[in-house]
């Protein structure tokens, strides 16, 4: 009995530790960090931001792709961001979420820790996300937040409320995008088929009588 209880507890802990099925699959890329300021080579800073401290978003670019059923909704979302800081060096991590027309905000990815070097153009972060399930076809609002890697404090935030390019993103998950309804084609013998069959029988009957008469 004791062994059964131990086995049950161990199995429960193991199941609890297993990760749930992911709603999205994301890969990320980082720029080559450098302490050299490249501000003269960078475009103008992003517009209004929801919140910023000594860290802010310099630019955010969004790219959509993957529309298998050609309904205008995409299952692949790519985001490239460049952030700056007034500090010489700042470690941060980014959080990405989507807000549908109806329903709550859903965080779909949290990045690894990366470094910001003042206004360098080479400390960018890019993510490439495939929405796999639980994202109905809708127009989503994207929110990006930057947090201090050491303390977890929010340092900067930008969303579709601040930048129109991050709002009304037509997205749906891959499961819905790749779904193709099956079509059953029924072939039946109508009056034309019956007439052809009768004509064939008549020809065979005539040939039989001809051979019989001969």
Secondary structure, DSSP 4 states (H G I P E B T S, - for coil): -HHHHHHHHHHHHHHHHSPPPPSEEEEEEE----SS--GGGS-PPPS--SEESSEEEEEEEEEEE--TT-SS-BSEEEEEEEEEESSS-EEEEEEEEEE-SSS-EEEEEEPPPEEE-TT-SS--EEEEEEE-SS--SEEEEEEEEEEETTT--EEEEEETTT-GGGSSEEE--HHHHT------------HHHHHHHHHHHHHHHHHHHHHHH-
